[in-house]
Amino acid sequence: MQETKQKMPTIESVRGTLTLMVGNCAGMLDLIALPLWVGTLVVHYHFDPQQAGGMPTLFLIGAALSSLFFAPRLNRLNAKWAVVSGFALAAAIFVMCSGESTLAALGPLHFIGGVATGMALSFTHGTIGHANNPHRVFAFAGLAVGIFGIIFLGGTPGVVAKFGGPALFIAFAITMGVAALMALLNFPRRTRTLDINRDSSQSDTKPLPGAIWLMIVAIAFMAMTQAMTLSFYERIGMVRGFGRDMVTLALIVYGVVTLVPAPLAGLLEKHVKATTVISLAPILQGIFAMMITHTSHFGMYEVAGALMGFTILFTHTFAFGLLARLDPSGRAVAGTPAMVMVGAAIAPFLGGTLVHYIGYTAIGYAALGLVAVQLVLFNAARRSIQRRPEYMSPTINALPQA
């Protein structure tokens, strides 16, 4: 066993970091694919907006429940095999989806695929949380999402237009399969130990600080705002008459811009307080959501979509690093998929319902309400941390090496 462990790369090695980057891309597929996902179900499967939004909602509910179950068990199970089996099962499920066309068949498959993906992503994020510098490693993972977004959004719309809706699910399956193979060959071992008597059982039962719970709920609302708007970004562009080529261009720009926030957050780690970022960023979300849902000018639509993606990736990198410092056991960051996907799970169905009964502008107003909740929660977390400086000690870099 010790010999096998020694053969595994460390998190900070090229192989280890690259594997976690690929795993993050696969696990956070919804962050990139939601507009195509919903749009494909509307155009190629002839679902109404509410039904189309319900499919990724089922996937995200499965992922969130899975993450809630596995995050507390991060330090008791084998991370490598959880990631390999989760992504492999998700790949198989999406291959099955490519052969189905009804709500009755696609619904359960989406849910099971979400459960598998949520397990794999929880152990991926939990492993990042055991890096010497989780903020930096997660910044690399965010950069990978940006690169993946350019490739996926640049090529997939044309493939789906040519070969039909099933091609989207094949693209999902390929993504999950590559992540499973990378994890099988190169999944890294932890580079630091737990900070609580080196005893994972004690770590897993110690209550999390109140600031973490405030951040958990706030991140869920941030993900809900993002997913609710992004789910119908492609549809809004088409309804406004921008045309397929221009909407595809907007999606590519969205992907290009998502290259920037994670590395920028990594560079600013020592220069900008994480508590400042989380306390102010939701305001930008509200502004961009209103621009997307209310403008009839393509330039504003394009810029607002790209900057909305920038905002959540930049904020999430700082929030991830902050959670890792607040909870050295890694449970909080292992639960990141649950935080993100609980909110994101509700969003496509909620957005579809608003569109179905009111119209696309209703999404913008709903986003403003969600942003208000985020501001209350994130600022409460900031005040809690400022009152309790012991939350931030010891720092990640001071932890003993594995």
Residue pairs with C-beta under 8 A, 6 or more apart in sequence:
5 189
8 16
8 80
8 187
8 188
8 189
9 15
9 16
9 19
9 186
9 188
9 189
10 16
10 188
10 189
10 191
11 17
11 20
11 127
11 128
11 130
11 131
11 132
11 137
11 188
11 189
11 190
11 191
12 131
12 132
12 137
12 191
13 188
15 186
15 188
16 186
16 187
16 188
17 137
17 140
17 188
18 182
18 186
19 182
19 183
19 185
19 186
19 187
19 188
20 124
20 127
20 128
20 137
20 140
20 141
20 188
21 140
21 141
21 143
21 144
22 144
22 178
22 179
22 182
23 83
23 87
23 120
23 121
23 124
23 179
23 182
23 183
24 121
24 124
24 125
24 128
24 141
24 142
24 144
24 145
25 144
25 145
25 148
25 175
25 179
26 87
26 90
26 117
26 120
26 121
26 175
26 176
26 178
26 179
27 87
27 117
27 118
27 120
27 121
27 124
27 125
27 179
27 337
28 121
28 145
28 340
29 117
29 172
29 175
29 176
30 37
30 56
30 59
30 60
30 227
30 341
30 344
31 145
31 226
31 230
31 309
31 312
32 145
32 148
32 149
32 152
32 153
32 255
32 258
33 152
33 156
33 168
33 172
34 56
34 227
34 230
34 231
34 233
34 348
35 230
35 231
35 232
35 233
35 234
35 235
35 251
36 153
36 156
36 157
36 160
36 168
36 234
36 251
37 55
37 56
37 168
37 231
38 49
38 52
38 53
38 55
38 56
38 231
38 232
38 234
38 235
38 348
38 352
39 52
39 234
39 235
39 238
40 160
40 165
40 168
41 47
41 51
41 52
41 55
41 165
42 48
42 49
42 52
42 235
43 165
44 160
44 164
44 165
45 52
45 101
45 106
45 165
47 55
47 103
48 352
48 356
49 232
49 235
49 351
49 352
49 355
49 356
50 349
50 352
50 353
50 355
50 356
51 103
51 352
52 348
52 352
53 231
53 232
53 347
53 348
53 349
53 350
53 351
53 352
53 353
54 103
54 107
54 348
54 349
54 352
55 103
55 106
55 107
55 110
55 348
56 110
56 231
56 348
57 345
57 346
57 347
57 348
57 349
58 107
58 108
58 110
58 111
58 114
59 110
59 111
59 113
59 114
59 117
59 345
60 114
60 227
60 341
60 342
60 344
60 345
60 348
61 111
61 114
61 341
61 345
62 110
62 111
62 112
62 113
62 114
62 115
62 116
62 117
62 118
63 114
63 115
63 117
63 118
63 121
63 337
63 338
63 341
63 345
64 114
64 118
64 337
64 338
64 341
64 342
64 345
65 115
65 118
65 338
66 114
66 115
66 116
66 117
66 118
66 119
66 122
66 337
67 118
67 119
67 121
67 122
67 334
67 335
67 336
67 337
67 338
67 341
68 335
68 338
70 77
70 82
70 118
70 119
70 122
70 123
70 334
71 122
71 126
71 331
71 334
71 335
71 337
71 338
72 204
72 331
72 335
73 204
74 122
74 123
74 126
74 204
74 329
74 330
74 331
74 334
75 194
75 200
75 203
75 204
75 329
75 330
75 331
76 200
76 201
76 204
77 123
79 123
79 126
79 127
79 187
80 183
80 184
80 187
82 119
82 120
82 122
82 123
83 120
83 123
83 124
83 127
83 179
83 180
83 183
83 187
84 120
84 180
84 183
84 184
84 187
85 116
85 119
85 120
85 180
86 116
86 117
86 118
86 119
86 120
86 121
86 123
86 180
87 116
87 117
87 120
87 176
87 177
87 179
87 180
87 183
88 176
88 177
88 180
89 112
89 113
89 116
90 113
90 116
90 117
90 120
90 172
90 173
90 176
91 173
91 174
91 176
91 177
91 180
92 173
93 109
93 112
93 113
93 116
94 113
94 169
94 170
94 172
94 173
94 176
95 169
95 170
95 173
96 109
97 106
97 109
97 110
97 113
97 166
97 169
97 172
98 166
98 167
98 169
98 170
98 173
99 166
100 106
100 109
101 165
114 341
117 176
118 337
118 338
118 341
120 179
120 180
120 183
121 336
121 337
122 334
122 335
122 336
122 337
122 338
123 334
125 320
125 333
125 334
125 336
125 337
126 330
126 331
126 333
126 334
127 187
127 188
127 190
128 134
128 137
128 138
128 141
128 320
128 333
129 320
129 323
129 324
129 330
129 332
129 333
129 334
130 190
130 191
130 192
130 330
131 137
131 191
131 192
131 396
132 191
132 192
132 396
132 397
132 399
132 401
133 396
133 397
134 320
134 321
134 324
134 333
134 396
135 265
135 266
135 269
135 317
135 318
135 320
135 321
135 324
135 396
136 266
136 269
138 262
138 317
138 320
138 321
139 262
139 263
139 265
139 266
139 269
139 317
140 262
140 263
140 266
141 262
142 261
142 262
142 263
142 265
142 313
142 316
142 317
143 259
143 262
143 263
145 258
145 262
145 313
146 255
146 256
146 257
146 258
146 259
146 260
146 261
146 262
146 313
147 259
148 175
149 254
149 255
149 256
149 258
149 259
149 309
150 252
150 255
150 256
150 258
150 259
151 255
152 171
152 175
152 255
153 248
153 251
153 252
153 254
153 255
154 251
154 252
154 255
156 167
156 168
156 171
157 244
157 248
157 251
158 248
159 167
159 171
160 167
160 168
161 244
189 402
190 402
191 401
191 402
192 396
192 399
192 400
192 401
192 402
193 399
193 400
193 401
193 402
194 200
194 203
194 328
194 329
194 330
195 203
195 328
195 329
195 394
195 399
195 400
196 202
196 203
196 206
196 328
196 329
200 329
203 328
203 329
203 331
204 329
204 331
206 329
208 326
208 327
208 331
208 332
209 326
209 327
209 384
209 388
209 391
210 384
211 326
211 381
211 384
211 385
211 388
211 391
212 323
212 326
212 327
212 332
212 381
214 377
214 378
214 380
214 381
214 384
215 278
215 319
215 322
215 323
215 377
215 378
215 381
216 332
216 335
216 339
217 377
218 278
218 282
218 373
218 374
218 377
218 378
218 381
219 316
219 319
219 336
219 339
219 340
219 343
220 339
220 340
220 342
220 343
221 343
221 370
221 373
221 374
221 377
222 281
222 282
222 285
222 312
222 315
222 316
222 343
222 370
222 374
223 312
223 339
223 340
223 341
223 342
223 343
223 344
223 347
224 343
224 344
224 346
224 347
224 350
224 370
225 282
225 285
225 286
225 289
225 343
225 347
225 367
225 370
225 371
225 374
226 285
226 308
226 309
226 312
226 344
226 347
227 343
227 344
227 347
227 348
227 351
228 347
228 348
228 350
228 351
228 363
228 366
228 367
228 370
229 288
229 289
229 292
229 293
229 308
229 351
229 363
229 364
229 367
230 305
230 308
230 309
231 347
231 348
231 351
231 352
232 351
232 352
232 355
232 360
232 363
233 250
233 251
233 254
233 292
233 305
234 247
234 251
235 355
235 360
236 292
236 293
236 301
236 360
237 246
237 247
237 250
237 298
237 301
238 244
238 247
239 360
240 296
240 298
240 301
242 250
242 298
242 301
246 298
249 302
250 298
250 301
250 302
250 305
250 306
251 305
253 302
253 305
253 306
254 305
254 306
254 309
256 306
257 306
257 307
257 309
257 310
258 306
258 309
258 310
258 313
260 310
261 309
261 310
261 311
261 313
261 314
261 317
262 313
262 314
262 317
264 314
265 313
265 314
265 317
265 318
266 317
269 318
269 321
272 318
274 318
274 319
274 321
274 322
275 322
275 381
275 382
275 385
275 386
276 382
277 314
277 315
277 318
277 319
278 315
278 318
278 319
278 322
278 378
278 381
278 382
279 375
279 378
279 379
279 382
281 311
281 314
281 315
282 315
282 371
282 374
282 375
282 378
283 371
283 375
284 307
284 308
284 311
285 308
285 311
285 312
285 367
285 371
285 374
286 367
286 368
286 371
287 304
288 304
288 305
288 307
288 308
288 311
289 304
289 308
289 363
289 364
289 367
289 368
289 371
290 364
290 365
290 367
290 368
291 300
291 301
291 303
291 304
292 301
292 304
292 305
292 308
292 364
293 360
293 361
293 362
293 363
293 364
293 367
294 361
294 364
295 301
295 304
316 340
320 333
320 336
323 332
323 333
323 336
324 330
324 332
324 333
324 396
325 392
325 395
325 396
326 332
326 385
326 391
326 392
327 333
328 394
328 396
328 399
350 366
351 363
351 366
354 362
354 363
354 366
355 362
355 363
384 391
385 391
385 392
